Amino acid sequence: MTISDYRSALVTGASAGIGAAVVADLCARGLTVHAVARREDRLKALAESTGCTTHVLDVRDTAAMDDLFGSLGVDVLINNAGVGRAIQSLPDADPADIDQTIGTNVTAALHAVRSVLGPMIERGRGHIVNVGSVAGLYPLLSGVYGASKGAIHLMSLNLRLELAGTGVRVTEICPGRVRTEFYDAAIDDPNLRHRFKETGITEIASEDVAASISYALDAPWYVNVARVELQPTEQTYGGVNFDPLEGRDE
């Protein structure tokens, strides 16, 4: 099962950033792409530039999502919608921001998968791509956001067990820093936003993430690209950076 065997895809969080880049890439590869997001003006511009079919929808509206997603019968779901509210420390987090982050990043993602899986299983083919984050794999200074992406990580692992033998593949994409509007939407305080955004490193582009998704989709039917981690060359994870030669007399 390669990308040429898939006919249609559904992309959530499609109005900007990674989602918009994925829509453009898959449309260019000849798929019928359904782009889902809340911002109608952005979706209209995306449709004009790519030829995608757009749907104005908040993924936290479970009933509306069920009705739409269940009717499309797509071969591919790109579970990309996400927010980073309450990205600062948990004691300082607004309860409403916690609810929005978990509702969008976890609850809606689960419902999206549930809504599309039935027809995929019946056809014996399909692909679920969950856009997670390195924040779901490594300790970072964000308890709420990390918890939401950690849930995506475990959902992806467990789905592969649940779907074994069905022909439906599951891929988790875990980006590091990406040049998007993420922090503009996540952080209201301009000084705090500036601290998060000004890293001094060259961030990866949304198109780089889209390329990694197409790589997973284009693998032969017997290959499941289970997880892709991609991050800037100058960004890494894992804790203390210790130089054993520091301070040693030569």
Order of alpha helices (4+ residues) and beta strands (2+ residues): beta-alpha-beta-alpha-beta-alpha-beta-alpha-alpha-beta-alpha-beta-alpha-alpha-alpha-beta
